[in-house]
Amino acid sequence: MQFEVWAPEADRVTLHREGATRALERDPDRAGWWGGEAEASDGTRYGFAVDDGPPLPDPRSRRQPDGPDGLSAVVEHERYAWRTAAWPGRPLPGAVLYELHVGTYTPEGTLDAAADRLGHLVELGITHVELMPLCPFPGLHGWGYEGVSLWAVHEPYGGPEGLQRFVDRAHELGLGVVLDVVHNHLGPSGNYLPAFGPYFTDTHQTPWGSAVNLDASGSDEVRAFLLGSALAWLRDYRIDGLRLDAVHALKDTRACHFLEELSAAVDALAAETGRPLFLVAESDLNDPRVVTPRAEGGLGLHAQWNDDFHHSLHTALTGESQGYYADFARAPLAAVAKTLTGGFFHDGTYSSFRGRHHGRPLDRTRVAAHRLLGYSQTHDQIGNRAQGDRLSASLSPGLLACAAALTLTGPFTPMLFMGEEWAAGTPWQFFTDHTDPDLADAVRRGRRREFAAHGWAEEDVPDPQDPATRDRSCLDWSEPEREPHARVLAWYRRLIALRHEQPDLTDPDLSDTKVAYDEDAGWLALRRGDVRVAVNLGKEPAAIPLGTRPAEILAAWDPVEVPGADGLLRLPGESCVVLAQA
């Protein structure tokens, strides 16, 4: 088979293959590339040595059987016999996503174990499961955002075939699969890319150090490396969409932004395969151009996470006002109303957290509502708290039901975080398994120092390196059978069923969403076509004016009557209801 690697500054490149070595030749047609033929088959271990250095993993390694520091292994993807070869795909419009971390979804922490639990998601009404990053990282357990080898699958999760089996099973059940990928940085351990070429540049700096090289000398090949990785997930593993981590950290001054190039390549692959494929950005830019089609001057991504909706809802539910919650906490229901009807809260307004104005208005008549993802909890918003506490740790089941009602009947594509649907009592904490003791200690001390500044005692911040931190974060699958978890789960199932049954709840016209609220009384009412949603976040009953038109209760957290002759809905405290009103 042909082995090749990009190493533009090397004088010599040698292939190391299971005890044998072979000098590679410069490719006369591709500057900086080296290649050569050698016998190999699925599982053959190999690496490349640059200028007589030690053999290193292939930057485009498809498998790292011994972890990021070991040799690469050949993967013949065509060996896998797909049972769902005719999978037609599932598009994003109308979707309900479920964010899942393989390492804590089950105690086993493998793709096969997670696949065995996919039936739960089908019964829940989920359409797409979104896997947190799978690229190899040091040790056994971690969030995945410190991955390296951007074309490979973490071996303890099950490696390449484990992911193929997972996707195959998901598709058998009618579930689409979305994969979280990280292009803005690589982990601090096991990253050998700089030994091969200018994959990073000091031209820009990010929170993780030097930026990935998207616009400096040599960036053509770096961009091709990232594009190739993204397309490989969609092609070789039949993934249906990609979630792009922190795209605001992709520093690119070229006329054609990397994201625009990526969206064009993904759209071309979708046309080639006949399957709908999509890209979802994590972006804090509040810039509509991220999800504006390329033909209209945008970057062409298909959707983005909407943290403004989360922040406004979180402050309304919890009363928290620290950090970036400060702007939303001044009038939380007004903030919720603004995001539900306008998409962004910061749309050119002053952001006290940033110390400047932020964002740009979104044209509600042109941007389909499904292009924004709405959620009340995510891995970030739980795991980046000192103790990884979920909303269920501090809120009543009634308030959790209100959060679900606004998320699952709102205009945005809803997304849940695993366990949210039954008010999981397990936390989801920050955990690592760094094999470098110095790095492990630095992460531990940094975590404690970060939260000490907010008044947390050192002993109250979980040690990321303690295996018990990961173990505490695993879901307890006995909970859904017990109260109050069973009642919350039934509520989520009913709301998701309504979303699939009621066309008004997937109407893409954001301008048709109407909201009324009373900040002091703590209630908010949402109108989407003929569907009315009312939530009462206050402890006392509320009288909510919905009008005298005939109404039918579609779902109610507590027993409630339709509005009477006075047009008032009398809703108990910390409760919610969904009605159809002709």
Disulfide bonds with the S-S distance in Angstrom:
none
